[in-house]
Amino acid sequence: MNKTLISVIITAALLLGAILSAVLFAGCCKAPDGISALEGMLDGCNKKSEKAIVSNFFSSEFSGSFSSCVTPDDYLRKCGITFDYMYDEENVTEKFYLIGTAAEDDDTKEVNDLMSSISSDYKIIEAYIAADYKDADGNKQTAMTTVTFTAKEGKIFYIS
C-alpha cells in the first residue's frame, strides 16, 4: 500500500509538471499577431494566387495589379519582398516559407508599446523568410531574407 501511495503521488506530480510545461510552452511559442497573414501571403505567392495574397493584407492597403506577374518571384516582388538570387533569371524558385520571427528589440518594443498606449492595433514584426530555388546548374539552394512589416488586426498593413 505504501508503494501504491508513492506511485500515485509521483504520477500526480509528473502530470502536474507536464501540464505546467505545456502551458508555459504554449505561451512562449505564441506567434505575434500578423504572422499567419505573412504565411498566407507567402503561400499565395507560391500558388500565384492574387486572391490569396490580397486577403492577407489589411482592408484595401494593397494597391497594385498582378496582371504582369508570371512566376512566384513576380508575385513576391509585388508584395515588396525580394531575394538576391532573383536578379539572375536562370534561377527558378521552388518555394517561399517563413522561418521565424526575431525577438522584439528595445526600439521595436518601445514603438509597439507606444502604439498600444494610443489604442492602435498596429504592431511591428521582424520575420525571417526563406526561399528554396534551383540555380542555373540545377543545384538546389536556399536563400534567406529579413522582412519588417506592420500588422493590424492580424493582417499585413505595410511591408518594408
Secondary structure by P-SEA (a helix, b strand, c coil): caaaaaaaaaaaaaaaaaaaaaaaaaaaaccccaaaaaaaaaaaaaaccaaaaaaacccccccccccccccaaaaaaaaccccccccccccccccccccccccccaaaaaaaaaaaaacccbbbbbbbbbbbbbccccbbbbbbbbbbbccccccccccc
